[in-house]
């Protein structure tokens, strides 16, 4: 059904009066009740996280006075007392360091869970700016990295501040809904009392109903406003960087982009040079030998056979040259079937046994898969040529929005990402997509190379 000919009817305006838009719709909107769910859940979650945080910090920080006391006791007169104090000091240090590191990982994990909660419940993207050291680093190194990380301490402060705020906002949200309900009950009570005692005027009951009519439409807006306070605080502490950090980050990303462009240009020149000086020369020589063999075919069979043998050797050398050259190109299997199939083929061609563990439910982006493939290919080639390893292992897994690639071998170690090396080129490629490359290769081995790449798909 519609209006007269020549008129149009906008469906979104049908039955969409002022009262419906301003009063009724916010009361039943899913966003209102998701906000209410968030406020109630945040009060419970913040209480649990602050309890865990304070427990970890107390185990770490509260032990510092005892630390100084035991240091003083070590230098006391009594040898026995000094020995006992030394043992207690060592035990205390062994307690403080792992307790603080564990607390840092708990804070990071809770923050990432909260980020997931914000995304699924409120539809708010809350990326976590903190990046803690990996488990491959030593305990003491992780402790030093965490204790000097300003972002980690900012998350600690956020956890402490959020607790009373969450309790207050949850209380306020409950009051915004409970007060109108109490007014309804009070109004009913006044009218019942008036029906029993006709001497009593129903003015109080009427006032309660009037206040209820005024307050009820405000409850959804109050709930959403309180939720916005949570979102503002979370974005300021969890995702936001300071002006100096942001400027440094922009400069770092820009430099990485330039390095990636330089690396791509250097790769292009390498391919061009190798084609001209290697495979092209081999193919030219091969064509000349085949031409000479064709001319001698009828008159000099023995000479023709020698030329064909030499041409065969040149053809095999050209194939080797082309294989070395295509190490920098994307194989068709990677494009068609993904990284898992490409790694299986790469492991099958390796000169040493390679175990592949692949745990990525869905394909990452094409660029990310390409960078990961080249990193693994380069690492396995270096392992076969220089590491004198008997076996290697490739682990690929995805955690959240990060693809983690790890290559291990039992070789002699000593690998470094020096400027101009293949590993340095891989680091530049990773940096071009805001990824990282870490090399752990002490002399004597083993070697572990870890690349982490952000991926959204």
C-alpha positions in Angstrom: 0.0 0.0 0.0 1.2 3.5 -0.8 0.1 7.1 -1.2 -1.4 8.7 -4.2 0.4 8.4 -7.6 3.4 10.7 -7.7 4.1 10.5 -4.0 6.7 8.5 -2.2 6.5 7.0 1.3 9.7 6.6 3.4 9.4 3.4 5.3 11.7 4.4 8.1 9.3 7.2 9.1 6.2 4.9 9.4 5.3 4.5 13.1 8.5 6.3 14.1 7.1 9.1 16.2 9.0 11.1 18.8 7.8 9.1 21.7 8.8 5.8 20.0 12.3 7.1 19.1 13.1 8.9 22.3 11.4 6.8 25.0 10.3 3.3 23.9 13.1 2.3 21.5 16.0 3.0 23.9 14.2 1.0 26.6 14.2 -2.1 24.5 17.3 -1.6 22.4 19.9 -4.3 22.5 22.7 -1.8 22.9 21.1 -0.6 26.2 21.0 -4.0 27.7 24.5 -4.8 26.4 25.7 -1.7 28.1 24.0 -2.8 31.3 25.6 -6.3 31.0 29.0 -4.6 30.6 28.6 -2.4 33.7 27.6 -5.4 35.9 30.2 -7.6 34.4 32.9 -5.0 34.7 32.3 -4.6 38.4 32.9 -8.4 39.0 35.8 -8.6 36.5 37.6 -5.5 37.9 37.3 -6.9 41.5 38.8 -10.2 40.4 41.6 -8.7 38.4 42.6 -6.1 41.1 42.7 -8.9 43.6 45.1 -11.0 41.4 47.2 -7.9 40.6 47.6 -6.8 44.2 48.5 -10.4 45.2 51.2 -10.5 42.6 52.5 -7.1 43.4 52.6 -7.8 47.2 54.6 -10.9 46.6 57.0 -8.9 44.5 57.2 -5.4 46.0 56.5 -6.2 49.7 59.5 -8.5 49.7 61.9 -5.6 48.9 62.3 -4.5 52.6 63.1 -8.0 53.5 65.6 -8.0 50.7 67.5 -5.0 52.2 67.3 -6.6 55.6 68.9 -9.8 54.4 71.6 -7.8 52.6 72.4 -6.1 55.9 72.4 -9.4 57.7 75.0 -10.9 55.3 77.5 -8.3 56.5 76.8 -8.9 60.2 79.4 -10.3 62.6 77.9 -13.7 63.0 79.0 -16.1 60.3 76.1 -18.5 60.9 73.6 -15.6 60.8 75.2 -14.3 57.7 75.0 -17.7 56.0 71.3 -18.0 56.9 70.6 -14.5 55.6 72.4 -15.3 52.3 70.3 -18.3 51.8 67.1 -16.4 52.6 68.2 -13.6 50.3 68.7 -16.0 47.4 65.3 -17.6 48.0 63.7 -14.1 48.2 65.3 -13.1 44.8 64.1 -16.3 43.3 60.6 -15.4 44.5 60.5 -11.7 43.5 61.6 -12.2 39.9 59.2 -15.0 38.8 56.3 -13.4 40.8 56.7 -10.1 39.0 57.1 -11.7 35.6 54.0 -13.9 36.2 52.1 -10.8 37.3 53.0 -9.0 34.1 51.7 -11.9 32.0 48.5 -12.0 34.0 48.0 -8.2 33.5 48.6 -8.6 29.8 46.3 -11.6 29.5 43.5 -9.9 31.5 43.8 -6.8 29.3 43.5 -8.9 26.1 40.5 -10.7 27.5 38.9 -7.3 28.3 39.7 -6.2 24.7 37.8 -9.2 23.4 34.9 -8.4 25.8 34.7 -4.8 24.5 34.7 -6.0 20.9 32.1 -8.8 21.3 29.7 -7.0 23.8 30.0 -3.3 23.0 31.4 -3.5 19.4 34.3 -1.3 20.4 37.7 -2.0 18.9 40.3 -1.8 21.7 43.8 -2.8 20.5 46.3 -3.5 23.2 49.4 -1.5 22.7 51.5 -3.6 25.1 53.9 -6.2 23.7 55.5 -8.4 26.4 58.8 -10.3 25.8 58.4 -13.8 24.5 58.9 -17.0 26.6 62.1 -17.7 24.6 63.9 -14.9 26.5 65.5 -15.7 29.8 63.7 -15.0 33.1 66.0 -12.2 34.2 65.8 -10.5 30.8 62.0 -10.7 30.8 62.0 -9.2 34.3 64.2 -6.3 33.3 62.1 -5.7 30.2 58.8 -5.7 32.1 59.9 -3.6 35.1 61.1 -0.8 32.7 58.0 -1.0 30.4 55.9 2.2 30.9 53.0 0.6 29.1 52.8 -2.3 31.6 52.8 0.1 34.5 50.1 2.1 32.8 48.0 -1.1 32.6 48.6 -1.7 36.3 47.4 1.8 37.1 44.4 1.3 34.8 43.5 -1.9 36.7 43.6 -0.1 40.0 41.6 2.9 38.8 39.0 0.9 37.0 38.0 -1.1 40.1 36.3 1.7 42.1 35.0 3.2 38.9 33.4 -0.1 37.9 31.7 -0.5 41.3 30.4 3.1 41.3 29.1 2.9 37.7 27.4 -0.4 38.3 25.7 1.0 41.4 24.6 4.0 39.5 23.2 1.9 36.7 21.3 -0.3 39.0 19.9 2.8 40.8 18.8 4.2 37.4 16.6 1.2 36.9 15.7 0.3 40.5 14.5 3.8 41.5 11.7 3.9 38.9 10.6 0.4 40.0 10.5 1.5 43.6 8.4 4.5 42.6 5.9 2.2 40.9 5.7 0.1 44.1 5.4 3.2 46.2 2.6 4.6 44.0 0.7 1.3 44.2 1.2 1.3 48.0 -0.2 4.8 48.3 -3.3 4.0 46.3 -3.9 0.9 48.4 -3.5 2.9 51.5 -5.9 5.6 50.1 -8.5 2.9 49.3 -8.4 1.7 53.0 -8.1 5.1 54.6 -10.2 7.6 52.6 -9.0 10.4 54.7 -5.6 10.2 53.1 -5.0 12.0 49.9 -3.3 10.2 47.0 -1.0 13.1 46.3 2.1 11.0 47.2 1.1 8.2 44.9 0.5 10.6 42.0 3.8 12.2 42.7 5.6 8.8 42.6 3.9 7.9 39.2 4.9 11.3 37.8 8.5 10.9 38.9 8.5 7.4 37.4 7.3 8.7 34.1 10.1 11.3 34.1 12.9 9.0 35.4 12.3 5.8 33.4 13.2 7.4 30.0 16.5 8.6 31.5 17.7 5.1 32.6 18.8 3.9 29.1 20.7 7.2 28.5 22.3 7.0 31.9 23.4 3.4 31.3 25.0 4.3 27.9 26.7 7.3 29.4 28.3 5.3 32.1 29.5 2.8 29.6 31.1 5.5 27.5 33.1 6.5 30.6 34.5 2.9 30.7 35.3 3.0 27.0 37.0 6.4 27.3 39.1 5.2 30.2 40.1 1.9 28.5 41.1 3.7 25.3 43.2 6.2 27.2 45.1 3.6 29.2 45.0 0.4 27.1 45.4 1.6 23.5 46.6 5.2 23.7 50.3 6.2 23.4 51.8 9.4 24.6 52.6 12.1 22.1 56.3 11.2 22.2 55.6 7.5 21.9 53.2 8.1 19.0 55.7 10.3 17.2 58.4 7.7 17.7 56.1 5.0 16.5 55.1 6.9 13.3 58.8 7.5 12.6 59.6 3.8 13.2 56.8 2.6 10.9 57.9 5.1 8.2 61.5 4.0 8.4 60.4 0.4 8.2 58.3 1.1 5.1 61.4 2.8 3.5 63.6 -0.2 4.5 61.0 -2.6 3.0 61.0 -0.6 -0.3 64.8 -0.6 -0.3 64.8 -4.3 0.3 62.3 -4.9 -2.5 64.4 -2.8 -4.9 67.6 -4.6 -3.9 65.8 -7.9 -4.5 64.7 -6.7 -7.9 68.3 -5.8 -8.8 69.6 -9.1 -7.5 67.2 -11.0 -9.8 68.0 -8.8 -12.7 71.8 -9.2 -12.2 71.6 -13.0 -11.6 69.4 -13.4 -14.7 71.9 -11.5 -16.8 75.1 -12.9 -15.4 74.0 -16.4 -14.6 71.1 -18.2 -16.2 71.0 -16.0 -19.3 74.7 -16.7 -20.1 74.2 -20.4 -19.4 71.2 -20.5 -21.9 73.2 -18.5 -24.5 76.1 -21.0 -24.2 73.6 -23.9 -24.4 72.1 -22.5 -27.6 75.5 -22.1 -29.2 76.6 -25.7 -28.3 73.4 -27.1 -29.7 73.9 -25.1 -32.9 77.5 -26.5 -33.2 76.2 -30.0 -32.5 73.6 -29.7 -35.2 76.2 -28.6 -37.8 78.5 -31.6 -36.9 75.7 -34.1 -36.6 76.3 -35.7 -40.0 80.1 -35.4 -40.3 81.4 -35.8 -36.7 79.2 -38.1 -34.5 81.8 -38.3 -31.7 82.3 -34.5 -31.6 78.5 -34.1 -31.7 78.2 -36.5 -28.7 80.8 -34.5 -26.7 79.0 -31.2 -27.5 75.6 -32.7 -26.4 77.2 -33.9 -23.1 78.5 -30.4 -22.5 75.2 -28.9 -23.4 73.5 -31.3 -21.0 75.8 -30.2 -18.2 75.1 -26.5 -19.0 71.4 -27.2 -19.0 71.6 -28.7 -15.5 73.7 -25.8 -14.3 71.1 -23.4 -15.7 68.4 -25.2 -13.8 70.3 -24.9 -10.6 70.8 -21.2 -11.3 67.1 -20.7 -11.9 66.2 -22.6 -8.7 68.5 -20.4 -6.7 67.0 -17.4 -8.4 63.4 -18.4 -7.7 64.1 -18.6 -4.0 63.0 -14.9 -3.9 59.8 -15.5 -5.8 56.4 -16.7 -4.6 55.9 -20.4 -5.5 52.5 -21.2 -7.2 51.6 -23.7 -4.4 51.7 -20.9 -1.9 49.2 -18.8 -3.9 46.9 -21.7 -4.8 46.9 -23.9 -1.6 48.3 -21.7 1.1 51.3 -21.7 3.5 50.6 -25.2 4.9 51.0 -26.9 1.6 54.0 -24.7 0.6 55.8 -25.6 3.8 55.2 -29.3 3.2 56.8 -29.0 -0.3 59.6 -26.9 1.1 60.3 -29.5 3.9 60.3 -32.3 1.3 63.0 -30.6 -0.8 65.2 -29.8 2.2 68.6 -31.4 2.5 68.1 -32.2 6.2 65.0 -33.7 7.9 62.5 -31.0 8.7 59.4 -31.4 11.0 56.6 -29.0 10.4 53.9 -28.1 12.9 51.2 -25.9 11.5 48.3 -24.7 13.6 46.5 -21.8 11.8 42.8 -22.4 11.4 42.3 -19.9 8.5 44.6 -18.5 5.9 46.4 -15.3 6.7 46.8 -12.5 4.2 48.8 -13.2 1.0 51.5 -10.7 2.0 51.9 -12.2 5.4 52.0 -15.8 4.1 54.6 -14.7 1.5 56.9 -13.1 4.2 56.5 -16.1 6.4 57.4 -18.5 3.6 60.5 -16.6 2.6 61.6 -16.4 6.2 61.3 -20.2 6.6 62.9 -20.9 3.2 65.9 -18.6 4.0 66.3 -20.1 7.5 66.3 -23.7 6.2 68.7 -22.8 3.4 71.1 -21.3 6.0 70.7 -24.3 8.2 71.6 -26.7 5.4 74.6 -24.6 4.3 76.2 -23.2 7.4 74.7 -24.7 10.6 75.9 -28.3 10.1 72.6 -29.3 11.7 71.1 -32.9 11.6 67.5 -31.8 11.8 65.2 -28.7 11.9 61.8 -27.9 13.1 59.2 -25.3 11.8 56.4 -24.2 14.0 53.6 -21.9 12.7 50.7 -20.9 14.9 48.3 -18.0 15.2 47.5 -16.3 18.5 44.9 -13.6 18.3 45.9 -11.3 15.5 49.5 -12.4 15.3 51.1 -15.1 13.1 54.1 -16.6 14.9 56.7 -18.4 12.9 59.5 -20.3 14.6 62.4 -22.2 13.0 64.8 -24.2 15.2 67.8 -26.3 14.4 70.4 -28.3 16.4 73.4 -26.8 14.5 76.5 -24.9 15.6 74.8 -21.5 16.1 76.4 -18.2 15.5 73.7 -16.8 13.1 73.3 -13.0 13.2 71.1 -10.6 11.3 74.0 -8.4 10.2 73.3 -5.6 7.7 73.2 -7.0 4.2 72.6 -10.5 5.2 69.6 -12.6 4.3 68.3 -12.5 7.9 68.5 -8.7 7.8 66.5 -8.6 4.6 63.9 -10.8 6.2 63.8 -8.4 9.2 63.2 -5.5 6.8 60.4 -7.5 5.1 58.7 -8.2 8.5 59.1 -4.6 9.6 57.4 -3.4 6.4 54.1 -4.9 7.8 54.9 -3.9 11.4 56.2 -7.3 12.3 59.4 -8.4 14.2 62.2 -10.9 13.7 64.3 -12.2 16.6 67.4 -14.4 16.3 68.6 -16.5 19.2 71.8 -18.3 18.1 74.6 -18.6 20.7 77.9 -20.1 19.6 77.6 -23.9 19.8 73.9 -23.7 19.1 71.0 -24.3 19.0 69.5 -21.6 16.8 66.0 -20.3 17.1 64.6 -17.7 14.7 61.2 -16.2 15.5 59.1 -13.9 13.3 55.8 -12.4 14.4 53.5 -10.8 11.8 50.2 -9.0 12.4 47.3 -10.6 10.5 43.6 -9.7 10.5 42.0 -12.3 8.3 
